Amino acid sequence: MQELAGCSHRSIDVRLAPQHPLNMRSIETLHRQKKTGKVSDKWDSYLPVYDRLFGPRKDDAIDLLEIGIQNGGSLEIWSQFFVNARRLVGCDINPRCAGLKYSDKRISVVVGNANESGIRARIQHIAAKYDFIIDDGSHTSEDIFQSFVLYFSMVRPGGIYVVEDTHTLYWPKYGGDLHSPRTATSFFKLFADLVNYEHWKESSTIEDLFGRFFKTSSLPEELSAGWVDSIEFRNSMIIIRKARTATHAKVGKRLITGTEAMVEESILKDSGRSTTGARPPKGPLKRLRKLWKG
Ligand SMILES: C[S@@+](CC[C@H](N)C(=O)[O-])C[C@H]1O[C@@H](n2cnc3c(N)ncnc32)[C@H](O)[C@@H]1O
C-alpha cells in the first residue's frame, strides 16, 4: 500500500496485478526479448535456473556482482530484472570494458583481474557485501577456485554464488580434467560432504577434507564455520548457497506429527519431543550407537 501525495487521509493500493508486465518479468524473457543494446552471452539452460534462484528477490534492494562482463549486456538485463537493486557491479580484465557506459547509475564497471587484491578491494568499496555473485570470468580451474576463495566471504548470509560455464573444468586447456582431484570441480564436490559435516562418524576434520587445496594457505572461515548451506551441480553451472547463519547443525529438529502409527508404533514415543541434530543409526548396530554416544 502506498499513500498518494495530498491524499494523506486515505491510502490507495498501488500493488501491481500479478499479470502486470513488470510483475511478469523474468530473466528468461528479458534475455529472449533483448533485440538491442549491449550484447549478452549466456547458455539458455541457465535462464530458468536464474529465475528460480533470483526470482524470489526480484523486487528487493539487492547488490549483485558479475565477474566477466565482456560486452556488458548481462548487466543491462540484471538492471531490468532487479528494478530495486542497489548496486550492480561488473568486473572484467579486458581494458576495452572501460568504454562500457550505462545510463543506469546503479551499474559500475571495474576493469582488472578479479583475482587481484586491489581489484577485490575496489569491488568491495562499491558494496561491502553482495546478495548474488556470478563468476563468468576466465573459466579456468585455477581462477574459479581463486575467485571463490576471494569472493565467497563477500556474499551476504542467505546469498548465492554461481559459477557459469563449468564444462571447461573437463577441458585440459582450462586446467580441467575429469579424473583430477585438484580441479575446481573436485574442490566443489567436497561441499557435498561439508554440508553433511554434523553426520560424520570418523575423526576426520574439515581441514583434512580440504587439505589438498589449502597446503600453503589457511582454510577459509566460510568453509570451517558452516557458511556453505548447499551446493548444486548442473550442466555447466555450480551454485553455492550461503547459510543465513554460520552453523554445521543444518538438519534441524525432528518433527513427528500425527497420532496413527500402524506400521512403526515405537515412533510415537518421540512425538512432540523436539530432538535436535541427526539421529543415531537404527537397528542392531550397537557398536555404532556406542560410538555415536561417544
Ligand atoms: C564469457 S565472457 C563474459 C560474458 C558476460 N558475462 C555475458 O553474460 O555476456 C568472459 C569475460 O571474462 C573476462 N575475464 C577473464 N578473466 C578475467 C579475470 N581474471 N577477471 C575479470 N574478468 C575476466 C574476459 O575478459 C571476458 O570478457
Ligand as a Chemical Component Dictionary entry (heavy atoms), coordinates in Angstrom:
data_LIG
# 
_chem_comp.id                   LIG 
_chem_comp.type                 NON-POLYMER 
_chem_comp.pdbx_formal_charge   0 
_chem_comp.three_letter_code    LIG 
# 
loop_
_chem_comp_atom.comp_id 
_chem_comp_atom.atom_id 
_chem_comp_atom.alt_atom_id 
_chem_comp_atom.type_symbol 
_chem_comp_atom.charge 
_chem_comp_atom.model_Cartn_x 
_chem_comp_atom.model_Cartn_y 
_chem_comp_atom.model_Cartn_z 
_chem_comp_atom.pdbx_ordinal 
LIG C1  C1  C 0  32.194 -15.276 -21.189 1  
LIG S1  S1  S 1  32.715 -13.632 -21.127 2  
LIG C2  C2  C 0  31.508 -12.887 -20.098 3  
LIG C3  C3  C 0  30.158 -12.798 -20.719 4  
LIG C4  C4  C 0  29.163 -11.992 -19.944 5  
LIG N1  N1  N 0  29.089 -12.362 -18.562 6  
LIG C5  C5  C 0  27.776 -12.139 -20.525 7  
LIG O1  O1  O 0  26.925 -12.787 -19.875 8  
LIG O2  O2  O -1 27.535 -11.632 -21.605 9  
LIG C6  C6  C 0  34.105 -13.765 -20.102 10 
LIG C7  C7  C 0  34.774 -12.439 -19.739 11 
LIG O3  O3  O 0  35.595 -12.681 -18.609 12 
LIG C8  C8  C 0  36.682 -11.796 -18.666 13 
LIG N2  N2  N 0  37.741 -12.274 -17.773 14 
LIG C9  C9  C 0  38.615 -13.275 -17.976 15 
LIG N3  N3  N 0  39.430 -13.419 -16.926 16 
LIG C10 C10 C 0  39.056 -12.483 -16.012 17 
LIG C11 C11 C 0  39.536 -12.120 -14.742 18 
LIG N4  N4  N 0  40.562 -12.742 -14.155 19 
LIG N5  N5  N 0  38.928 -11.102 -14.096 20 
LIG C12 C12 C 0  37.898 -10.448 -14.660 21 
LIG N6  N6  N 0  37.416 -10.754 -15.890 22 
LIG C13 C13 C 0  37.978 -11.750 -16.554 23 
LIG C14 C14 C 0  37.051 -11.775 -20.137 24 
LIG O4  O4  O 0  37.763 -10.624 -20.468 25 
LIG C15 C15 C 0  35.694 -11.868 -20.819 26 
LIG O5  O5  O 0  35.238 -10.598 -21.205 27 
# 
loop_
_chem_comp_bond.comp_id 
_chem_comp_bond.atom_id_1 
_chem_comp_bond.atom_id_2 
_chem_comp_bond.value_order 
_chem_comp_bond.pdbx_ordinal 
LIG C1  S1  SING 1  
LIG S1  C2  SING 2  
LIG S1  C6  SING 3  
LIG C2  C3  SING 4  
LIG C3  C4  SING 5  
LIG C4  N1  SING 6  
LIG C4  C5  SING 7  
LIG C5  O1  DOUB 8  
LIG C5  O2  SING 9  
LIG C6  C7  SING 10 
LIG C7  O3  SING 11 
LIG C7  C15 SING 12 
LIG O3  C8  SING 13 
LIG C8  N2  SING 14 
LIG C8  C14 SING 15 
LIG N2  C9  SING 16 
LIG N2  C13 SING 17 
LIG C9  N3  DOUB 18 
LIG N3  C10 SING 19 
LIG C10 C11 SING 20 
LIG C10 C13 DOUB 21 
LIG C11 N4  SING 22 
LIG C11 N5  DOUB 23 
LIG N5  C12 SING 24 
LIG C12 N6  DOUB 25 
LIG N6  C13 SING 26 
LIG C14 O4  SING 27 
LIG C14 C15 SING 28 
LIG C15 O5  SING 29 
# 
